[in-house]
Amino acid sequence: MLLSAIWLAGASALTALMLYMLGAPEVAVIELSVGAGLVTVLFVFAINISGEELQLNHHSIPQTLVWAVLFIVVTLAGLLSLPALNTPFSGPDQATHLQTTLWEDRSLDMLLQILLIFAGVLGVLSLLSGQENKFPKGKDSK
């Protein structure tokens, strides 16, 4: 189940990257924060509350294939990021522009992100507060 949570976070991060590349950065940020962040944290929290999971010791994919694919992916990512190393860094004018964009032009998006994070924290707190009633009390706790 924990492996499923990792795959969920990875798929959500890749979906956010695809949405960003398609020209929807606002939707990509929300997908990344909710899909790869909040939903994955709640999923892992639910796994931990439900108890121990059955450990399977067999691997369906050979280790050599896993290492070969990992090497190819890292090499391709490195080759694709080489042109980005030649871009000049932005000066202080660009930083001011980013600050203006975030806090003035995109203030509604920032407010939505804050509300989503706040809702997630309240959800986790409500799950934690209901957890202590599920365990029976011992003789010493009367």
N, C-alpha and C positions, 0 to 999 in steps of 0.2 A: 504494500500500500504506500509506503514511503517513496518507493521508486515511481509510483504513479503520480505522487505530488510533485516530484522533481520534473517529470515529463510535462505535467500540467503547467508548471511555471515556465519551462522552456518553450512550450508551444505558445503560451500567451506572450512571451517576450518576442518570439519570432513573428507572431501576428501583429504586435505593436510596431515592429520594425517594418513590416510590409505596409501597414497603414501609413506610417510616416513617409515611406518612399513613394506612396501613391498620392501624397500631398494633403494628408489629413493629420497634421501634428497634434491637434487637440484631442482627437479620438484616440490617437496612438498613446498619448500620455495617460488618458483615462484607462485604456485597456491595460497598459503596463502596471499602473498602480492598483487597479482592482483585480485583474486576472492573475498577474504574477505576484502581486503582493498580498492583498487582503484575502482572496479566495484560497490561495495556497496556504497561508498561515492558518486560516480556519480549518482547512482540510487536515493539516498536520496536527492541529489541536484536537480534532475529532478522532484521529488515529490514536493519539496518546491517551485520550480518555477511554477509548473502547478496550484498551488492554493490549496484551502481547499478540503479535501476529505470528503465523506459522512461518518458520524460516525454511526456505527451499535452497538446497545446496547444489543444484544442478544449473548449469548455464546452457542455454540453447544456442548461443553464438560463440564460436571459437575465439579464444583470446587473441590469436594472431590477426584475425579479421578485424577485431575491435581496435587493436593498435594501428593497423594499416589505415583504417578509415579515419581514425583520430589524427594520424600523421598527415593524411591528405587534406583534411579539413583545416588543420592549423596552417599548413603550407599555403593553401589557397587563400585563407584569410590574411596571411602575411603578404602574399603577392597582391591581393586586392587593396590592401591598406597602404602599400608603398607610395602611390600617387598622393595620398593625403599627407604624407610626411613633408612634401615639398610646398605645401600651402603656407603662406606667411601667417604669423599669429596676429590677432587683432590688437589694436592699440587701446588706449583709455577711452577714446571716443566710442568705440564699439561696446565697451562695458557699460557706458552710460546709456547707450541705445538699448542694450539688453535690459537694463533696469527699468527704463521707461516702458519697454514693451511688456515686461512681466507685470509690473505693478499698476500701470495705467491703461494700456491697451487691452491686456488680457486679464483684467481684474476679475471678470466673471468666471473665467476658467480656474483661476487661483481659488476663488471662493468655493467652487464646486469641489476642487481637490480637498480643501480643508474640511468641507462637510462630509465627504466620503471617508476621510481618515477618522473624523470624529465618530461617524456612524459605526465604523469598524471597531474602534476602541470600546464604544458602548456595547456592541454586540459581544465582544470577548469578555468584558466585565460582567455582563448578564449571564454568560455561560459559566463563568467562574463562581459567581455567587450562588447559582443553583446546584453546583457540584457538591457542596458540603452536606446537603440534605440526603444525598444518595447513599452515604456510607453509614452503617449501623454504629450506634454509640456503644462503647464498652462499659464495663462495670465502674471504671474509675471516673467516667465523665458525668456522673449523676449530679 
